[in-house]
Amino acid sequence: MKKLLVSLLSLATLQLSAQTYEYKVDLNKTTNDQLSVELKVPTLKQKNLYFHLPAMVPGTYSVYNFGRFVSDFKAFDQEGAELSVEHPDVNTWKIINAKTAAKITYKVDDTWDTDKGNVIFEPAGTNIDKDVFVFNNHGIFGYFKKYEKLPYKIEVDRPEGFFGGTGMKRTGGDADTDIFETDSYNSLVDNPILFSAPDTAMFQIGETSILIQTYSPTGRVKSKDLTADIKPILEAQREYLGGKLPVDHYVFLLFLNKEGGMYLSGSAGALEHSYSSFYCLFEGEAAGISQTIRDVAAHEFFHIVTPLNIHSKEIHDFDFIKPEMSKHLWLYEGGTEYAAQHVQVKQQLIPVQQFFAAMGQKIRQAEGFKKDLSFTEMSKTCLDENKSEYSNVYLKGALINMCLDMELRKLSKGTYGTQNLMNDLSKKYGINKPFKDKCLFKEIGKITGYKKEMKAFFANYVAGIEALPIERLMKDFGVDYKEKGTISELSIFGFNINSGVTFNFEKKLIELKPNGIDPFGKDILGLKGGDLLYKWQGKELTMQTLDPILGQYQMSAKKGLDLSITVLRKNAAGKYEEKELKGALRKVPIEVEHVLLLNDKASPEQVSLRKAWLGDYLSE
């Protein structure tokens, strides 16, 4: 019986292996930013097989067509004879007479360093470099049509000194090899890998183990330094979510571009996953990028709630070739962005004035988007005709959730808000139980017990185009809303970088407008209209360096930072002369639209609601 049991187990193991995608890549053998990929084909016994790389992946909301980075695609039978392959579209390869298919080989190009159009946002792309490799797995590995649910085994040969950071399970390997395994293509896509020289930090948040891996080209930023920025926000989020995080492990993967460098897409940022998030930011002093790390990490980490635990069938059964969008971006991105701001004020990480300033800025910025387009319609069409409206999910999307939170608090006399709603939705649905897109509004009405009120709220402000009732709600919570007002705000540049500058074509430099200079720029730095920006913190500004220098500076700007600007200014003879101007960053009074201020004369009822909404907040 014992021998028979061993035989049966061996047979089961062989059968499981035959139904597994087994990939191999070797990071030591790359040429011209290309990586060779080999796949042992699962035993599928189909006459023809259709192999895909995705057109789009969850979280990006852009069609990128990753198949365009594949070349030299070949299929072989067990004897090594090459099989006939057709390439009907950019993301598909059809293997003819595929019943004998045993192996596939192809090459993939680096998406970070390419001359192809439709540049891929770096946190969703791939980087193939001798010092660091970024595996967003959808850009390297594919799947056969109708067989996305088969398990995957990824074997990676790497330089011996490298470490592969990922949320995926490492099941084997040695000093220069990693073997990762996961249960489906969806899971593989959901687990990026960062290969580089090891710089890691680990800590616990309750029952959740946290790993930070950082690639800093000069070594200026260390994972252990970033722990001080990330750990407090995670502790705050744990309390915000009821004392326990919904994941047992989580990985922060950070790629920092060297100072003065720029990403090909023109944007820094991050992309969320269920058990990890991938960041593409700029290198600088760890203390200088702390608030950026905190803000971005707060948003991305909150995606463990939605869409990990709360999502529709469109996300649960994602179609990588012809994706169908959910109409609930107000929840996935807007809800996450609001929670990332709300947690910081409620858990006393920032003063209430900073929270109001952030929400006021979102109101102002949301003014630039279509007012006659409902949020549900924008969500369904954000891949095509309303692609330019997508970024409003972080603005009006967050404001929708703020208003929903306040509406629920008001209805429940402070006892129930979006924190409770997210917890209840997570319990009802969860990782493996999606909701029906068309039913979510009704379900929220049932869960909260406010069917009539929730039906009206979503019909008016999410599925409809009525203006959000921000002024009315703020009044109920003892907060003054002013259409125009003066706020104290940190002046980062000394001038309005959007409307306060023009371009001097003769000198090919940015020129300051007289009416674009703020009090800090005028009274402290001594900027004048007509000044040309020549150097910033000692670094020369050119068309090539302008964005990375100012972008990196903006990330590190904080109160008290010493700023040095060298301008070219005309003298009495009309000739340009260099003039260095210096000053420490400070807050200045600025007149803006849509201002939120604490009402010091609020009634006890208003104060009670405000405390229920914002907690025992700090005040400047």
C-alpha positions as CSV (number, residue, x, y, z in Angstrom):
1,M,0.0,0.0,0.0
2,K,2.8,2.4,0.8
3,K,4.4,1.9,-2.6
4,L,1.1,2.3,-4.3
5,L,0.5,5.6,-2.4
6,V,3.9,6.9,-3.5
7,S,3.1,6.0,-7.1
8,L,-0.3,7.7,-7.0
9,L,1.3,10.8,-5.5
10,S,4.0,10.8,-8.2
11,L,1.3,10.5,-10.9
12,A,-0.6,13.4,-9.5
13,T,2.5,15.5,-9.4
14,L,3.3,14.7,-13.0
15,Q,-0.3,15.5,-14.1
16,L,-0.2,18.8,-12.2
17,S,3.2,19.7,-13.8
18,A,1.8,18.9,-17.2
19,Q,-1.0,21.4,-16.6
20,T,1.3,24.2,-15.5
21,Y,3.0,27.0,-17.4
22,E,6.7,26.6,-16.8
23,Y,8.7,29.6,-17.8
24,K,12.5,30.2,-17.8
25,V,14.5,33.4,-18.2
26,D,18.1,34.2,-17.7
27,L,19.0,37.7,-16.5
28,N,22.7,37.1,-17.2
29,K,22.0,36.7,-21.0
30,T,20.4,39.9,-22.2
31,T,21.4,41.9,-25.3
32,N,20.2,45.3,-26.4
33,D,17.6,45.6,-23.6
34,Q,16.1,42.3,-24.7
35,L,15.3,39.3,-22.6
36,S,14.9,35.7,-24.0
37,V,11.9,33.8,-22.7
38,E,11.3,30.1,-22.8
39,L,8.0,28.3,-22.0
40,K,7.4,24.6,-21.5
41,V,3.9,24.3,-23.0
42,P,1.2,22.8,-20.8
43,T,-0.4,19.6,-22.1
44,L,-3.5,21.2,-23.7
45,K,-4.1,18.9,-26.7
46,Q,-5.7,21.6,-28.8
47,K,-5.5,21.6,-32.6
48,N,-4.6,25.3,-32.6
49,L,-3.4,27.3,-29.7
50,Y,-3.8,31.1,-29.3
51,F,-1.0,32.7,-27.2
52,H,-1.6,36.2,-25.9
53,L,0.1,39.1,-24.1
54,P,-2.4,41.6,-22.7
55,A,-3.8,44.6,-24.4
56,M,-4.4,46.1,-21.0
57,V,-4.0,45.1,-17.3
58,P,-6.0,46.0,-14.2
59,G,-5.2,49.3,-12.6
60,T,-3.7,51.1,-15.6
61,Y,-6.9,52.2,-17.4
62,S,-5.0,52.4,-20.7
63,V,-4.7,50.1,-23.7
64,Y,-0.9,49.5,-24.1
65,N,-0.8,46.3,-26.3
66,F,2.2,44.6,-24.6
67,G,2.5,42.2,-27.5
68,R,4.2,44.9,-29.6
69,F,7.3,44.4,-27.5
70,V,7.6,40.7,-28.4
71,S,9.8,39.5,-31.3
72,D,11.3,36.3,-32.8
73,F,8.3,34.2,-31.6
74,K,8.8,30.4,-32.3
75,A,7.1,27.2,-31.3
76,F,8.6,23.7,-31.3
77,D,7.4,20.1,-30.9
78,Q,9.0,17.5,-28.5
79,E,11.6,16.6,-31.2
80,G,12.6,20.2,-31.6
81,A,10.9,20.6,-35.0
82,E,9.6,24.2,-35.5
83,L,5.8,24.5,-35.8
84,S,3.9,26.9,-38.0
85,V,2.9,30.1,-36.3
86,E,0.6,32.9,-37.4
87,H,0.5,36.4,-35.9
88,P,-3.1,37.7,-36.5
89,D,-2.9,40.8,-34.4
90,V,-0.4,42.6,-32.2
91,N,-1.2,40.6,-29.0
92,T,-1.9,37.2,-30.5
93,W,0.2,34.3,-31.9
94,K,-1.7,31.3,-33.4
95,I,0.2,27.9,-33.2
96,I,-1.0,25.7,-36.0
97,N,-1.4,21.9,-35.4
98,A,-0.5,22.6,-31.7
99,K,-1.2,19.1,-30.2
100,T,2.5,18.3,-30.4
101,A,3.6,21.8,-29.1
102,A,6.2,21.4,-26.4
103,K,8.2,24.6,-26.2
104,I,7.8,28.3,-27.1
105,T,10.6,30.8,-27.3
106,Y,10.5,34.6,-27.9
107,K,12.2,37.8,-27.0
108,V,10.8,40.8,-25.1
109,D,12.0,44.4,-25.3
110,D,12.4,46.8,-22.5
111,T,9.4,49.2,-22.3
112,W,11.2,51.9,-20.3
113,D,13.8,52.5,-23.0
114,T,12.0,52.4,-26.4
115,D,11.3,54.5,-29.4
116,K,7.8,53.1,-29.8
117,G,4.8,55.4,-29.3
118,N,2.1,55.1,-26.7
119,V,4.7,55.0,-23.9
120,I,3.8,52.7,-21.0
121,F,3.6,54.3,-17.6
122,E,6.7,53.0,-15.9
123,P,5.1,51.3,-12.9
124,A,3.3,49.1,-15.4
125,G,6.3,48.5,-17.7
126,T,9.5,46.5,-17.8
127,N,13.1,47.5,-17.4
128,I,16.0,45.3,-18.6
129,D,19.3,46.7,-17.4
130,K,22.5,45.1,-16.0
131,D,22.0,46.8,-12.6
132,V,18.3,46.5,-12.1
133,F,15.4,44.5,-13.7
134,V,11.8,45.4,-13.4
135,F,9.3,42.6,-14.1
136,N,5.8,43.6,-14.6
137,N,5.0,40.1,-15.6
138,H,2.3,41.0,-18.1
139,G,5.1,42.6,-20.2
140,I,7.2,39.3,-20.2
141,F,4.9,36.3,-19.8
142,G,1.8,35.3,-21.7
143,Y,-1.0,32.8,-21.6
144,F,-3.1,30.6,-23.9
145,K,-6.6,31.6,-24.7
146,K,-9.1,30.0,-22.3
147,Y,-6.3,28.7,-20.1
148,E,-5.6,31.8,-17.9
149,K,-6.6,29.8,-14.7
150,L,-3.8,27.3,-15.0
151,P,-0.9,27.6,-12.4
152,Y,2.4,29.2,-13.3
153,K,6.0,28.4,-12.4
154,I,8.6,31.0,-13.2
155,E,12.3,30.1,-13.0
156,V,14.7,33.1,-13.1
157,D,18.5,32.8,-13.3
158,R,20.0,36.0,-12.0
159,P,23.3,37.6,-10.9
160,E,24.3,36.0,-7.7
161,G,24.2,39.3,-5.8
162,F,20.7,40.2,-6.8
163,F,17.5,39.8,-4.8
164,G,14.0,39.4,-6.3
165,G,11.5,41.3,-4.3
166,T,7.8,40.4,-4.9
167,G,4.6,39.5,-3.1
168,M,4.6,36.2,-5.0
169,K,5.6,33.0,-3.2
170,R,9.2,31.8,-3.8
171,T,9.2,28.1,-3.8
172,G,12.7,27.2,-4.7
173,G,16.1,28.2,-6.2
174,D,19.6,28.7,-5.0
175,A,22.3,31.5,-4.8
176,D,21.7,32.6,-8.4
177,T,18.2,31.3,-9.2
178,D,14.7,32.1,-8.0
179,I,11.6,29.9,-8.6
180,F,8.2,31.6,-8.1
181,E,4.8,29.9,-8.3
182,T,1.3,31.2,-8.4
183,D,-2.1,29.9,-9.2
184,S,-3.2,31.8,-12.4
185,Y,-2.3,34.4,-14.9
186,N,-4.3,37.0,-13.0
187,S,-2.2,36.3,-9.9
188,L,1.0,36.4,-12.0
189,V,0.1,39.8,-13.3
190,D,-0.8,40.9,-9.8
191,N,2.8,40.3,-8.5
192,P,5.6,42.4,-10.0
193,I,9.2,41.6,-9.3
194,L,12.2,43.9,-8.7
195,F,15.6,42.3,-9.2
196,S,18.5,44.4,-7.9
197,A,21.3,44.4,-5.3
198,P,19.5,43.8,-2.0
199,D,18.4,46.8,0.0
200,T,15.5,45.7,2.1
201,A,13.8,46.4,5.4
202,M,11.1,44.3,7.1
203,F,8.7,45.0,10.0
204,Q,5.4,43.9,11.3
205,I,2.1,45.8,11.4
206,G,-0.1,43.7,13.6
207,E,-0.4,40.3,11.9
208,T,0.9,41.6,8.6
209,S,4.6,41.3,7.5
210,I,5.9,44.2,5.5
211,L,8.9,44.2,3.1
212,I,10.4,47.3,1.5
213,Q,12.9,46.9,-1.3
214,T,14.5,50.0,-2.8
215,Y,16.7,50.5,-5.8
216,S,18.5,53.8,-5.3
217,P,21.2,54.2,-8.0
218,T,23.6,56.2,-5.8
219,G,22.6,54.5,-2.5
220,R,21.4,57.8,-1.0
221,V,18.1,56.4,-0.1
222,K,17.9,53.2,2.0
223,S,14.9,51.0,2.8
224,K,15.5,51.3,6.5
225,D,15.2,55.1,6.2
226,L,11.9,54.9,4.4
227,T,10.5,52.7,7.1
228,A,10.1,55.8,9.3
229,D,7.8,57.3,6.6
230,I,5.8,54.2,5.7
231,K,5.3,52.5,9.1
232,P,3.3,55.3,10.7
233,I,0.8,55.5,7.8
234,L,0.4,51.7,7.9
235,E,-0.2,51.7,11.6
236,A,-2.8,54.5,11.1
237,Q,-4.5,52.5,8.3
238,R,-4.7,49.4,10.5
239,E,-6.5,51.4,13.1
240,Y,-8.7,53.0,10.4
241,L,-9.6,49.6,9.1
242,G,-10.7,48.3,12.5
243,G,-7.4,47.1,14.0
244,K,-6.6,44.4,11.4
245,L,-5.3,44.6,7.9
246,P,-6.9,42.3,5.3
247,V,-3.6,40.8,4.0
248,D,-1.0,38.7,5.8
249,H,2.0,40.2,3.8
250,Y,2.7,43.2,1.7
251,V,5.7,44.4,-0.3
252,F,6.7,48.0,-1.3
253,L,8.9,47.9,-4.4
254,L,10.6,51.3,-5.0
255,F,12.6,52.3,-8.1
256,L,14.2,55.7,-7.7
257,N,15.4,57.5,-10.8
258,K,18.8,59.2,-10.4
259,E,18.8,62.9,-9.8
260,G,18.3,64.9,-13.0
261,G,16.9,61.8,-14.8
262,M,13.4,61.7,-16.2
263,Y,11.0,58.8,-17.0
264,L,10.1,58.3,-20.6
265,S,6.4,58.6,-19.9
266,G,7.1,62.0,-18.3
267,S,5.4,60.9,-15.0
268,A,6.5,59.5,-11.7
269,G,4.0,57.5,-9.7
270,A,2.9,54.0,-8.6
271,L,0.7,51.1,-9.5
272,E,-1.2,49.1,-6.9
273,H,-1.5,45.3,-6.6
274,S,-3.2,43.0,-4.1
275,Y,-0.1,42.2,-2.0
276,S,2.4,44.8,-3.3
277,S,2.8,48.1,-5.0
278,F,5.4,49.4,-7.4
279,Y,6.8,52.9,-7.2
280,C,8.7,55.0,-9.8
281,L,9.9,58.1,-8.0
282,F,13.0,60.3,-8.0
283,E,16.1,59.9,-5.9
284,G,17.0,62.5,-3.3
285,E,17.6,62.7,0.4
286,A,15.3,60.2,2.2
287,A,14.0,63.0,4.4
288,G,13.3,65.2,1.4
289,I,10.9,62.7,-0.3
290,S,9.2,61.6,2.9
291,Q,5.8,63.3,2.3
292,T,5.7,62.0,-1.2
293,I,6.4,58.5,-0.1
294,R,3.8,58.8,2.7
295,D,1.0,60.2,0.4
296,V,1.6,57.7,-2.5
297,A,2.0,54.7,-0.2
298,A,-1.2,55.7,1.7
299,H,-3.1,55.6,-1.6
300,E,-1.6,52.5,-3.0
301,F,-1.8,50.5,0.2
302,F,-5.5,51.3,0.6
303,H,-6.1,49.3,-2.6
304,I,-6.0,46.2,-0.4
305,V,-9.6,47.2,0.4
306,T,-10.7,47.9,-3.1
307,P,-10.4,46.4,-5.6
308,L,-8.8,43.5,-3.7
309,N,-11.8,42.8,-1.4
310,I,-14.5,44.8,-3.1
311,H,-14.7,44.5,-6.9
312,S,-17.1,43.8,-9.7
313,K,-17.2,40.8,-12.1
314,E,-15.4,43.0,-14.7
315,I,-12.3,43.1,-12.6
316,H,-12.7,39.6,-11.1
317,D,-12.8,37.9,-14.5
318,F,-10.7,40.5,-16.3
319,D,-10.4,40.2,-20.1
320,F,-6.8,41.1,-20.9
321,I,-7.5,41.4,-24.7
322,K,-10.9,43.1,-24.8
323,P,-11.4,44.6,-21.3
324,E,-14.8,45.7,-20.2
325,M,-14.8,48.6,-17.8
326,S,-16.7,48.8,-14.5
327,K,-18.7,51.9,-13.9
328,H,-17.4,52.2,-10.3
329,L,-14.2,54.0,-10.6
330,W,-15.7,56.4,-8.0
331,L,-15.2,53.5,-5.6
332,Y,-11.9,51.9,-6.7
333,E,-9.8,55.0,-7.2
334,G,-12.0,57.8,-5.7
335,G,-12.7,55.9,-2.5
336,T,-9.1,54.9,-2.1
337,E,-7.8,58.5,-2.6
338,Y,-10.3,59.8,-0.1
339,A,-9.4,57.2,2.5
340,A,-5.7,58.0,1.9
341,Q,-6.3,61.6,2.8
342,H,-9.0,61.0,5.5
343,V,-6.9,58.5,7.5
344,Q,-4.1,61.0,7.9
345,V,-6.3,63.6,9.6
346,K,-8.3,61.1,11.6
347,Q,-5.2,59.4,12.9
348,Q,-3.5,62.7,13.7
349,L,-0.7,62.4,11.1
350,I,-1.6,65.8,9.7
351,P,-3.5,68.9,11.0
352,V,-7.1,69.4,9.9
353,Q,-6.1,72.5,8.0
354,Q,-3.8,70.4,5.7
355,F,-6.7,68.0,5.1
356,F,-9.0,70.9,4.2
357,A,-6.4,72.4,1.9
358,A,-6.0,69.1,0.1
359,M,-9.8,68.7,-0.4
360,G,-10.1,72.4,-1.5
361,Q,-7.4,71.8,-4.1
362,K,-9.3,68.8,-5.4
363,I,-12.4,71.0,-5.8
364,R,-10.4,73.6,-7.7
365,Q,-8.7,71.1,-10.0
366,A,-12.0,69.2,-10.6
367,E,-13.4,72.4,-12.2
368,G,-11.3,71.7,-15.3
369,F,-13.2,68.5,-16.2
370,K,-16.5,68.0,-17.9
371,K,-19.5,68.9,-15.8
372,D,-22.1,67.3,-18.1
373,L,-20.6,63.8,-17.9
374,S,-21.7,61.4,-15.2
375,F,-19.1,59.5,-13.2
376,T,-20.5,56.2,-14.1
377,E,-20.4,57.0,-17.8
378,M,-16.9,58.3,-17.6
379,S,-15.8,55.1,-15.9
380,K,-17.3,52.9,-18.6
381,T,-15.7,55.0,-21.4
382,C,-12.4,56.0,-19.9
383,L,-10.4,53.8,-22.4
384,D,-11.7,55.7,-25.4
385,E,-13.8,58.8,-25.9
386,N,-13.4,60.0,-22.3
387,K,-9.8,59.0,-21.7
388,S,-8.8,62.6,-21.0
389,E,-11.3,62.6,-18.1
390,Y,-9.8,59.7,-16.2
391,S,-7.6,61.6,-13.8
392,N,-10.8,63.2,-12.4
393,V,-11.1,59.9,-10.4
394,Y,-8.5,61.3,-7.9
395,L,-10.3,64.7,-7.7
396,K,-14.1,64.5,-8.0
397,G,-13.9,60.8,-7.2
398,A,-12.4,61.6,-3.8
399,L,-14.9,64.4,-3.3
400,I,-17.8,62.0,-4.1
401,N,-16.6,59.8,-1.3
402,M,-16.1,62.7,1.1
403,C,-19.7,63.7,0.5
404,L,-20.9,60.1,0.9
405,D,-19.0,59.8,4.2
406,M,-20.6,63.1,5.4
407,E,-24.1,62.1,4.2
408,L,-23.8,58.7,6.1
409,R,-22.5,60.4,9.2
410,K,-25.3,62.9,9.1
411,L,-28.0,60.2,8.6
412,S,-26.6,58.0,11.4
413,K,-25.9,60.9,13.8
414,G,-22.2,60.2,13.5
415,T,-22.1,56.5,14.1
416,Y,-21.7,55.2,10.5
417,G,-19.4,56.4,7.6
418,T,-17.5,55.1,4.6
419,Q,-15.0,53.4,7.0
420,N,-17.9,51.2,8.2
421,L,-19.3,50.8,4.7
422,M,-16.0,49.5,3.3
423,N,-15.7,47.0,6.1
424,D,-19.3,45.8,5.6
425,L,-18.8,45.5,1.8
426,S,-15.6,43.5,2.4
427,K,-17.5,41.1,4.6
428,K,-20.3,40.7,2.1
429,Y,-18.1,40.2,-0.9
430,G,-14.3,39.6,-0.4
431,I,-11.5,38.5,-2.6
432,N,-13.3,35.6,-4.3
433,K,-16.9,37.0,-4.5
434,P,-17.4,39.9,-7.0
435,F,-20.5,42.1,-7.0
436,K,-22.6,42.8,-10.1
437,D,-21.8,46.2,-11.5
438,K,-25.5,47.2,-11.9
439,C,-26.4,46.2,-8.4
440,L,-23.8,48.0,-6.2
441,F,-25.8,51.2,-5.5
442,K,-28.8,49.1,-4.4
443,E,-26.6,46.9,-2.2
444,I,-25.1,49.9,-0.5
445,G,-28.6,51.1,0.3
446,K,-29.4,47.7,1.9
447,I,-26.1,47.5,3.8
448,T,-26.4,51.0,5.3
449,G,-30.1,50.8,5.9
450,Y,-30.7,54.1,4.1
451,K,-32.2,52.8,0.9
452,K,-34.1,55.9,-0.2
453,E,-31.3,58.3,0.7
454,M,-28.5,56.3,-1.0
455,K,-30.7,55.8,-4.1
456,A,-31.0,59.6,-4.4
457,F,-27.4,60.3,-3.6
458,F,-26.0,57.9,-6.3
459,A,-28.7,58.9,-8.9
460,N,-27.9,62.6,-8.4
461,Y,-24.1,62.8,-8.0
462,V,-22.6,59.6,-9.4
463,A,-25.0,58.3,-12.1
464,G,-26.2,61.9,-12.5
465,I,-24.5,65.2,-13.1
466,E,-25.7,67.4,-10.3
467,A,-23.1,69.4,-8.5
468,L,-21.9,67.8,-5.2
469,P,-23.6,69.3,-2.1
470,I,-20.3,70.3,-0.6
471,E,-21.4,73.7,0.8
472,R,-24.6,72.2,2.4
473,L,-22.7,69.3,4.0
474,M,-19.9,71.4,5.3
475,K,-22.3,73.7,7.1
476,D,-23.9,70.7,8.9
477,F,-20.4,69.8,10.1
478,G,-19.3,73.2,11.3
479,V,-17.0,73.9,8.4
480,D,-17.2,77.2,6.4
481,Y,-17.2,76.9,2.7
482,K,-16.2,80.1,0.8
483,E,-16.2,80.5,-3.0
484,K,-13.2,82.7,-2.6
485,G,-10.8,83.2,0.3
486,T,-7.3,83.6,1.5
487,I,-5.3,80.6,2.7
488,S,-1.8,80.2,4.0
489,E,0.1,77.9,1.7
490,L,3.7,76.8,1.3
491,S,5.2,78.7,-1.7
492,I,7.4,76.1,-3.5
493,F,8.6,78.2,-6.4
494,G,7.9,81.8,-5.6
495,F,5.6,82.1,-8.6
496,N,2.6,80.3,-10.2
497,I,4.3,77.6,-12.2
498,N,1.2,77.1,-14.4
499,S,-0.1,80.6,-15.2
500,G,2.7,82.8,-14.0
501,V,5.3,82.0,-16.6
502,T,5.9,82.2,-20.4
503,F,8.6,80.9,-22.7
504,N,11.4,83.2,-24.0
505,F,12.1,81.7,-27.4
506,E,15.3,83.8,-28.0
507,K,17.0,82.5,-24.8
508,K,15.1,79.2,-24.7
509,L,14.4,79.8,-21.0
510,I,11.3,80.2,-18.8
511,E,10.3,83.8,-18.3
512,L,8.4,85.1,-15.2
513,K,5.3,87.2,-15.7
514,P,5.0,90.3,-13.4
515,N,1.6,89.2,-12.1
516,G,2.6,85.6,-11.6
517,I,5.0,86.2,-8.7
518,D,3.7,85.5,-5.1
519,P,4.7,87.3,-1.9
520,F,7.5,84.8,-1.2
521,G,9.0,85.3,-4.6
522,K,8.6,89.0,-4.6
523,D,9.5,90.0,-1.0
524,I,11.9,87.2,0.1
525,L,13.6,86.0,-3.1
526,G,13.4,89.3,-5.0
527,L,12.0,87.9,-8.2
528,K,10.9,90.3,-10.9
529,G,8.8,90.2,-14.0
530,G,10.9,89.4,-17.0
531,D,13.5,87.3,-15.1
532,L,14.6,84.2,-16.9
533,L,15.1,81.0,-14.9
534,Y,18.7,80.0,-15.5
535,K,19.7,77.7,-12.6
536,W,17.7,76.0,-9.9
537,Q,19.6,74.9,-6.7
538,G,22.8,75.3,-8.7
539,K,21.7,73.2,-11.7
540,E,21.3,74.7,-15.1
541,L,17.8,74.6,-16.5
542,T,17.4,73.6,-20.2
543,M,14.6,72.2,-22.2
544,Q,15.9,68.7,-21.4
545,T,16.6,69.2,-17.6
546,L,13.7,71.5,-16.7
547,D,11.1,68.8,-15.9
548,P,13.3,66.4,-13.9
549,I,15.1,69.2,-11.9
550,L,11.9,71.0,-10.9
551,G,9.9,67.7,-10.5
552,Q,12.5,66.3,-8.1
553,Y,12.8,69.6,-6.3
554,Q,9.0,69.7,-5.8
555,M,9.1,66.3,-4.2
556,S,11.5,67.4,-1.6
557,A,10.2,71.0,-1.0
558,K,9.1,71.7,2.6
559,K,8.9,74.6,5.0
560,G,12.4,75.9,5.9
561,L,14.2,74.5,2.8
562,D,16.9,76.8,1.5
563,L,16.1,77.7,-2.2
564,S,18.7,79.2,-4.6
565,I,17.6,80.5,-8.0
566,T,19.9,82.1,-10.5
567,V,18.0,84.3,-13.0
568,L,19.1,86.3,-16.0
569,R,17.9,89.9,-15.5
570,K,18.4,92.8,-17.9
571,N,20.5,95.6,-16.6
572,A,20.2,99.3,-17.4
573,A,21.8,98.8,-20.8
574,G,19.3,96.1,-21.7
575,K,21.8,93.2,-21.4
576,Y,21.2,90.0,-19.4
577,E,23.2,89.5,-16.2
578,E,23.2,86.6,-13.8
579,K,21.7,87.2,-10.4
580,E,21.5,84.6,-7.6
581,L,18.5,84.9,-5.3
582,K,18.1,83.0,-2.1
583,G,15.5,82.4,0.6
584,A,14.0,79.7,2.9
585,L,10.6,78.3,1.9
586,R,7.7,79.6,3.9
587,K,4.0,79.8,3.8
588,V,2.4,82.9,2.2
589,P,-1.2,84.2,2.0
590,I,-2.7,83.2,-1.3
591,E,-6.2,84.0,-2.6
592,V,-7.9,81.0,-4.1
593,E,-11.4,79.7,-4.9
594,H,-13.2,77.0,-2.9
595,V,-11.8,77.4,0.6
596,L,-12.7,75.2,3.6
597,L,-12.2,76.7,7.1
598,L,-13.1,75.5,10.6
599,N,-16.1,77.4,12.0
600,D,-15.0,78.5,15.5
601,K,-18.7,79.3,16.4
602,A,-20.1,75.9,15.4
603,S,-23.0,74.6,17.5
604,P,-22.5,71.5,19.8
605,E,-24.4,69.4,17.2
606,Q,-22.1,70.5,14.4
607,V,-19.0,69.9,16.5
608,S,-20.2,66.5,17.4
609,L,-20.7,65.5,13.7
610,R,-17.3,67.1,12.9
611,K,-15.6,65.0,15.5
612,A,-17.4,61.8,14.3
613,W,-16.1,62.6,10.8
614,L,-12.6,63.7,11.5
615,G,-11.9,62.3,14.9
616,D,-9.8,64.1,17.5
617,Y,-8.0,66.0,14.9
618,L,-4.9,68.2,15.3
619,S,-5.2,71.9,14.5
620,E,-2.4,74.3,13.5
